[in-house]
Amino acid sequence: VQLQASGGGLVQAGDSLRLSCAASGLTFSRSDMAWFRQAPGKEREYVAAINFRGAGTLYADSVKGRFTISRDNAKNTVYLQMNNLKPEDTAVYYCAAKSPSWASGREPEAYRYDSWGQGTQVTVSS
């Protein structure tokens, strides 16, 4: 399984970025996907998840209303649209994949995800 995250960069507060995660080596249309992030000196934290059909999503309170997760099963890609970025959003962003479950798209626990990408850096200046 390979998850290739891209789209990170250096932006100013209030700007937008769209992250992409291209997946291969798995049945993408049968995989729940999620984004996590890890800031320097902090633990990895959940950002957003989407179920394999794209019909169910869950967001961390810190990004709700600003970030949107979506997926294109025809392109084997999951996206994270990030609007109104804040300095506290600065982190390495990782995409992750797991098999579907009864709670697909509503699972923020990192241990449930068994495939991880390499991460893309997002830096937001004030």
N, CA, C and O of each residue as an XYZ file, in Angstrom:
504
protein
N       0.849     -1.193      0.000
C       0.000      0.000      0.000
C       0.885      1.244      0.000
O       1.848      1.343      0.760
N       0.540      2.173     -0.856
C       1.248      3.459     -0.874
C       0.239      4.581     -0.821
O      -0.737      4.604     -1.571
N       0.491      5.509      0.077
C      -0.323      6.708      0.201
C       0.608      7.901      0.032
O       1.490      8.131      0.860
N       0.412      8.649     -1.031
C       1.308      9.757     -1.370
C       0.591     11.079     -1.139
O      -0.271     11.476     -1.923
N       0.955     11.754     -0.052
C       0.338     13.045      0.269
C       1.102     14.176     -0.408
O       2.326     14.129     -0.530
N       0.374     15.180     -0.839
C       0.989     16.343     -1.478
C       0.108     17.559     -1.260
O      -1.018     17.451     -0.775
N       0.642     18.727     -1.630
C      -0.144     19.949     -1.557
C       0.190     20.868     -0.405
O      -0.363     21.964     -0.308
N       1.079     20.445      0.464
C       1.459     21.300      1.580
C       2.283     22.486      1.120
O       2.678     22.576     -0.043
N       2.533     23.390      2.044
C       3.337     24.552      1.706
C       3.322     25.577      2.812
O       2.802     25.341      3.903
N       3.908     26.728      2.506
C       3.966     27.857      3.440
C       2.945     28.895      3.000
O       3.010     29.408      1.883
N       2.008     29.198      3.880
C       0.962     30.173      3.578
C       0.804     31.118      4.765
O       1.361     30.907      5.842
N       0.024     32.167      4.524
C      -0.262     33.113      5.596
C      -1.597     32.780      6.251
O      -2.448     32.114      5.661
N      -1.757     33.246      7.450
C      -3.028     33.051      8.148
C      -4.173     33.588      7.296
O      -4.083     34.673      6.721
N      -5.245     32.814      7.226
C      -6.395     33.190      6.421
C      -6.390     32.608      5.024
O      -7.412     32.624      4.339
N      -5.254     32.096      4.597
C      -5.152     31.494      3.260
C      -5.765     30.096      3.239
O      -6.207     29.569      4.260
N      -5.775     29.521      2.047
C      -6.317     28.175      1.845
C      -5.282     27.265      1.194
O      -4.393     27.730      0.480
N      -5.403     25.988      1.443
C      -4.598     24.963      0.788
C      -5.483     23.746      0.563
O      -6.435     23.508      1.306
N      -5.156     22.980     -0.473
C      -5.835     21.702     -0.664
C      -4.790     20.601     -0.693
O      -3.913     20.585     -1.557
N      -4.888     19.697      0.241
C      -4.013     18.546      0.274
C      -4.646     17.406     -0.526
O      -5.866     17.257     -0.578
N      -3.781     16.616     -1.141
C      -4.216     15.431     -1.866
C      -3.457     14.226     -1.348
O      -2.321     14.341     -0.886
N      -4.087     13.086     -1.428
C      -3.438     11.834     -1.051
C      -3.812     10.794     -2.091
O      -4.957     10.347     -2.153
N      -2.840     10.414     -2.907
C      -3.059      9.415     -3.950
C      -2.730      8.041     -3.401
O      -1.650      7.820     -2.854
N      -3.670      7.120     -3.552
C      -3.527      5.785     -2.982
C      -3.305      4.751     -4.070
O      -3.862      4.847     -5.163
N      -2.475      3.753     -3.750
C      -2.269      2.626     -4.639
C      -1.998      1.383     -3.798
O      -1.600      1.469     -2.636
N      -2.224      0.227     -4.417
C      -1.952     -1.014     -3.708
C      -3.049     -1.451     -2.753
O      -2.857     -2.374     -1.961
N      -4.195     -0.792     -2.823
C      -5.341     -1.164     -2.003
C      -6.608     -0.941     -2.811
O      -6.598     -0.255     -3.833
N      -7.687     -1.524     -2.343
C      -8.970     -1.278     -2.992
C      -9.522      0.013     -2.411
O     -10.196      0.014     -1.382
N      -9.224      1.103     -3.089
C      -9.521      2.428     -2.540
C     -11.006      2.605     -2.265
O     -11.399      3.187     -1.254
N     -11.829      2.095     -3.181
C     -13.277      2.283     -3.025
C     -13.845      1.491     -1.859
O     -15.015      1.649     -1.511
N     -13.026      0.642     -1.254
C     -13.430     -0.095     -0.064
C     -12.571      0.263      1.137
O     -12.428     -0.529      2.069
N     -12.005      1.450      1.109
C     -11.138      1.892      2.196
C     -11.652      3.183      2.807
O     -11.916      4.156      2.100
N     -11.791      3.185      4.127
C     -12.051      4.437      4.828
C     -10.744      5.225      4.854
O      -9.663      4.647      4.965
N     -10.853      6.538      4.751
C      -9.661      7.380      4.702
C      -9.739      8.458      5.780
O     -10.823      8.846      6.217
N      -8.582      8.924      6.191
C      -8.541      9.967      7.205
C      -7.281     10.807      7.047
O      -6.301     10.393      6.427
N      -7.339     11.985      7.622
C      -6.179     12.865      7.733
C      -5.868     13.062      9.211
O      -6.757     13.290     10.032
N      -4.583     12.968      9.522
C      -4.071     13.279     10.841
C      -2.991     14.336     10.675
O      -2.536     14.593      9.560
N      -2.583     14.946     11.774
C      -1.485     15.901     11.720
C      -0.660     15.808     12.985
O      -1.131     15.375     14.037
N       0.574     16.224     12.849
C       1.473     16.232     13.999
C       2.336     17.479     13.943
O       3.095     17.690     12.997
N       2.205     18.299     14.973
C       3.015     19.504     15.096
C       4.279     19.179     15.885
O       4.296     18.208     16.642
N       5.330     19.965     15.724
C       6.577     19.704     16.458
C       6.345     19.664     17.960
O       5.729     20.564     18.531
N       6.845     18.613     18.591
C       6.719     18.485     20.030
C       5.359     18.067     20.521
O       5.121     18.010     21.727
N       4.463     17.774     19.601
C       3.108     17.381     19.995
C       2.784     15.996     19.467
O       3.441     15.487     18.559
N       1.763     15.400     20.052
C       1.332     14.100     19.584
C       0.520     14.237     18.298
O      -0.051     15.290     18.013
N       0.485     13.173     17.548
C      -0.327     13.130     16.337
C      -1.796     13.286     16.725
O      -2.258     12.692     17.699
N      -2.509     14.078     15.964
C      -3.918     14.283     16.265
C      -4.779     14.081     15.029
O      -4.350     14.304     13.897
N      -5.962     13.668     15.278
C      -6.939     13.416     14.239
C      -7.431     14.743     13.655
O      -7.589     15.728     14.376
N      -7.671     14.754     12.349
C      -8.194     15.953     11.684
C      -9.579     15.678     11.089
O     -10.546     16.369     11.408
N      -9.665     14.666     10.226
C     -10.941     14.387      9.560
C     -10.919     12.982      8.990
O      -9.855     12.432      8.705
N     -12.098     12.408      8.828
C     -12.226     11.074      8.245
C     -13.413     11.046      7.302
O     -14.348     11.837      7.427
N     -13.359     10.115      6.351
C     -14.449      9.935      5.394
C     -14.594      8.449      5.123
O     -13.602      7.729      5.008
N     -15.843      7.992      5.022
C     -16.015      6.568      4.812
C     -15.797      6.201      3.348
O     -15.646      7.068      2.488
N     -15.783      4.898      3.088
C     -15.367      4.417      1.768
C     -16.299      4.882      0.655
O     -15.900      4.982     -0.506
N     -17.561      5.168      1.032
C     -18.502      5.641     -0.001
C     -18.454      7.157     -0.159
O     -18.986      7.702     -1.127
N     -17.816      7.835      0.792
C     -17.812      9.291      0.777
C     -19.067      9.890      1.352
O     -19.313     11.090      1.224
N     -19.869      9.044      1.992
C     -21.162      9.503      2.498
C     -21.118      9.916      3.957
O     -22.051     10.560      4.437
N     -20.071      9.568      4.672
C     -19.979      9.909      6.086
C     -18.647     10.537      6.395
O     -17.603     10.049      5.962
N     -18.682     11.636      7.154
C     -17.454     12.333      7.516
C     -17.484     12.704      8.993
O     -18.542     12.751      9.619
N     -16.315     12.963      9.525
C     -16.178     13.372     10.920
C     -14.980     14.302     11.016
O     -13.923     14.025     10.451
N     -15.151     15.406     11.736
C     -14.093     16.397     11.848
C     -13.730     16.649     13.306
O     -14.572     16.570     14.201
N     -12.462     16.953     13.517
C     -12.043     17.432     14.821
C     -12.665     18.805     15.067
O     -12.851     19.583     14.132
N     -12.981     19.094     16.307
C     -13.610     20.379     16.615
C     -12.743     21.556     16.173
O     -13.262     22.608     15.799
N     -11.433     21.376     16.217
C     -10.523     22.476     15.901
C     -10.556     22.877     14.425
O     -10.126     23.976     14.074
N     -11.062     21.998     13.564
C     -11.080     22.306     12.129
C     -12.486     22.373     11.550
O     -12.664     22.722     10.383
N     -13.476     22.041     12.355
C     -14.851     22.008     11.880
C     -15.257     23.380     11.343
O     -15.035     24.404     11.991
N     -15.850     23.384     10.157
C     -16.269     24.634      9.536
C     -15.196     25.278      8.675
O     -15.487     26.188      7.899
N     -13.960     24.817      8.804
C     -12.854     25.363      8.007
C     -12.279     24.344      7.032
O     -11.867     24.703      5.929
N     -12.247     23.086      7.427
C     -11.674     22.022      6.603
C     -12.794     21.153      6.041
O     -13.838     20.973      6.668
N     -12.553     20.619      4.845
C     -13.494     19.695      4.222
C     -12.727     18.520      3.629
O     -11.811     18.694      2.825
N     -13.123     17.322      4.045
C     -12.526     16.116      3.470
C     -13.442     15.594      2.377
O     -14.666     15.616      2.511
N     -12.839     15.128      1.300
C     -13.610     14.565      0.199
C     -12.760     13.499     -0.476
O     -11.573     13.355     -0.185
N     -13.385     12.758     -1.381
C     -12.650     11.710     -2.073
C     -13.188     11.547     -3.477
O     -14.342     11.863     -3.766
N     -12.324     11.048     -4.339
C     -12.700     10.715     -5.711
C     -12.274      9.272     -5.922
O     -11.099      8.993     -6.157
N     -13.214      8.372     -5.839
C     -12.869      6.951     -5.944
C     -12.399      6.582     -7.352
O     -11.691      5.590     -7.524
N     -12.776      7.347     -8.335
C     -12.301      7.088     -9.702
C     -10.818      7.429     -9.844
O     -10.128      6.883    -10.705
N     -10.338      8.334     -8.995
C      -8.931      8.751     -9.055
C      -8.105      8.192     -7.899
O      -6.917      8.493     -7.780
N      -8.731      7.378     -7.049
C      -8.030      6.814     -5.886
C      -7.366      7.905     -5.052
O      -6.224      7.762     -4.617
N      -8.091      8.983     -4.838
C      -7.505     10.135     -4.159
C      -8.474     10.690     -3.113
O      -9.682     10.775     -3.333
N      -7.904     11.059     -1.980
C      -8.657     11.748     -0.942
C      -8.068     13.146     -0.795
O      -6.863     13.347     -0.946
N      -8.933     14.099     -0.502
C      -8.527     15.498     -0.426
C      -8.841     16.084      0.953
O      -9.707     15.597      1.680
N      -8.117     17.128      1.275
C      -8.435     17.920      2.463
C      -8.357     19.389      2.053
O      -7.270     19.938      1.875
N      -9.506     20.005      1.909
C      -9.558     21.425      1.613
C      -9.490     22.186      2.924
O     -10.328     22.000      3.807
N      -8.498     23.034      3.044
C      -8.274     23.774      4.289
C      -8.423     25.262      4.013
O      -7.638     25.852      3.271
N      -9.432     25.853      4.616
C      -9.697     27.280      4.456
C      -9.447     28.014      5.770
O      -9.439     27.418      6.847
N      -9.247     29.310      5.650
C      -9.037     30.145      6.830
C      -7.991     29.531      7.768
O      -8.224     29.351      8.963
N      -6.849     29.222      7.190
C      -5.797     28.570      7.970
C      -5.284     29.463      9.084
O      -5.219     30.686      8.953
N      -4.926     28.825     10.173
C      -4.417     29.523     11.358
C      -3.013     29.008     11.671
O      -2.663     27.894     11.281
N      -2.213     29.805     12.366
C      -0.865     29.337     12.724
C      -0.885     28.004     13.475
O       0.037     27.200     13.340
N      -1.914     27.776     14.249
C      -1.986     26.515     14.999
C      -2.291     25.307     14.121
O      -2.285     24.175     14.603
N      -2.555     25.537     12.849
C      -2.722     24.431     11.904
C      -1.379     23.941     11.370
O      -1.328     22.950     10.641
N      -0.310     24.614     11.720
C       1.022     24.218     11.270
C       1.360     22.831     11.783
O       1.326     22.580     12.988
N       1.689     21.927     10.863
C       1.965     20.534     11.214
C       2.343     19.769      9.960
O       2.218     20.271      8.843
N       2.805     18.550     10.165
C       2.916     17.597      9.068
C       1.582     16.854      9.008
O       1.104     16.317     10.008
N       1.001     16.838      7.825
C      -0.292     16.206      7.622
C      -0.107     14.843      6.968
O       0.601     14.707      5.971
N      -0.752     13.847      7.544
C      -0.650     12.477      7.070
C      -2.027     11.962      6.647
O      -3.034     12.244      7.295
N      -2.051     11.209      5.560
C      -3.275     10.504      5.230
C      -3.132      9.052      5.671
O      -2.026      8.518      5.756
N      -4.264      8.430      5.948
C      -4.269      7.072      6.454
C      -5.468      6.322      5.900
O      -6.477      6.922      5.527
N      -5.344      4.999      5.852
C      -6.402      4.167      5.287
C      -6.688      2.978      6.196
O      -5.814      2.515      6.928
N      -7.916      2.495      6.137
C      -8.332      1.317      6.886
C      -9.459      0.629      6.157
O     -10.070      1.198      5.251
N      -9.728     -0.580      6.550
C     -10.858     -1.322      6.004
C     -12.151     -0.785      6.611
O     -12.134     -0.244      7.716
N     -13.256     -0.926      5.914
C     -14.537     -0.439      6.442
C     -14.942     -1.171      7.709
O     -14.524     -2.302      7.956
N     -15.755     -0.511      8.499
C     -16.305     -1.102      9.710
C     -17.700     -0.556      9.904
O     -18.175      0.244      9.097
N     -18.371     -0.987     10.982
C     -19.731     -0.509     11.256
C     -19.736      0.991     11.505
O     -20.773      1.639     11.361
N     -18.579      1.556     11.881
C     -18.494      2.988     12.181
C     -17.688      3.734     11.118
O     -17.097      4.775     11.404
N     -17.662      3.219      9.926
C     -16.871      3.820      8.855
C     -17.072      5.327      8.753
O     -18.200      5.818      8.728
N     -15.955      6.051      8.693
C     -16.006      7.499      8.548
C     -16.170      8.241      9.848
O     -16.180      9.472      9.867
N     -16.300      7.507     10.936
C     -16.498      8.145     12.246
C     -15.522      7.602     13.268
O     -15.861      7.443     14.441
N     -14.309      7.317     12.820
C     -13.325      6.706     13.704
C     -12.073      7.565     13.769
O     -11.250      7.521     12.855
N     -11.914      8.338     14.823
C     -10.764      9.237     14.932
C      -9.518      8.603     15.545
O      -8.486      9.262     15.668
N      -9.605      7.343     15.928
C      -8.474      6.723     16.616
C      -7.426      6.263     15.612
O      -7.720      5.498     14.693
N      -6.214      6.734     15.797
C      -5.137      6.425     14.861
C      -4.854      4.933     14.774
O      -4.497      4.442     13.704
N      -5.004      4.206     15.864
C      -4.661      2.782     15.850
C      -5.553      1.974     14.922
O      -5.205      0.856     14.542
N      -6.696      2.531     14.555
C      -7.612      1.791     13.660
C      -7.123      1.817     12.212
O      -7.591      1.031     11.388
N      -6.192      2.706     11.899
C      -5.721      2.860     10.524
C      -4.419      2.106     10.350
O      -3.478      2.292     11.121
N      -4.365      1.255      9.337
C      -3.207      0.389      9.192
C      -2.281      0.761      8.049
O      -1.243      0.125      7.866
N      -2.634      1.773      7.281
C      -1.746      2.235      6.213
C      -1.600      3.744      6.340
O      -2.579      4.462      6.543
N      -0.363      4.214      6.218
C      -0.067      5.633      6.416
C       0.812      6.166      5.298
O       1.678      5.462      4.780
N       0.578      7.412      4.938
C       1.428      8.085      3.967
C       2.623      8.731      4.653
O       2.788      8.635      5.869
N       3.459      9.397      3.842
C       4.710      9.946      4.362
C       4.552     11.337      4.940
O       5.455     11.818      5.624
N       3.443     11.993      4.689
C       3.199     13.308      5.252
C       3.589     14.444      4.336
O       4.488     14.315      3.505
N       2.895     15.565      4.503
C       3.218     16.788      3.778
C       3.158     17.946      4.776
O       2.238     18.039      5.588
N       4.155     18.820      4.698
C       4.288     19.897      5.670
C       3.368     21.063      5.313
O       3.333     21.523      4.171
N       2.634     21.522      6.304
C       1.830     22.737      6.174
C       2.323     23.721      7.226
O       2.334     23.419      8.419
N       2.730     24.899      6.770
C       3.205     25.938      7.668
C       2.387     27.200      7.445
O       2.304     27.716      6.330
N       1.784     27.689      8.522
C       0.941     28.877      8.433
C       1.585     29.980      9.252
O       1.753     29.848     10.464
N       1.940     31.055      8.590
C       2.563     32.183      9.291
C       1.505     33.193      9.707
O       0.469     33.335      9.057
N       1.782     33.883     10.788
C       0.809     34.867     11.301
C       1.012     36.236     10.702
O       0.278     37.169     11.030
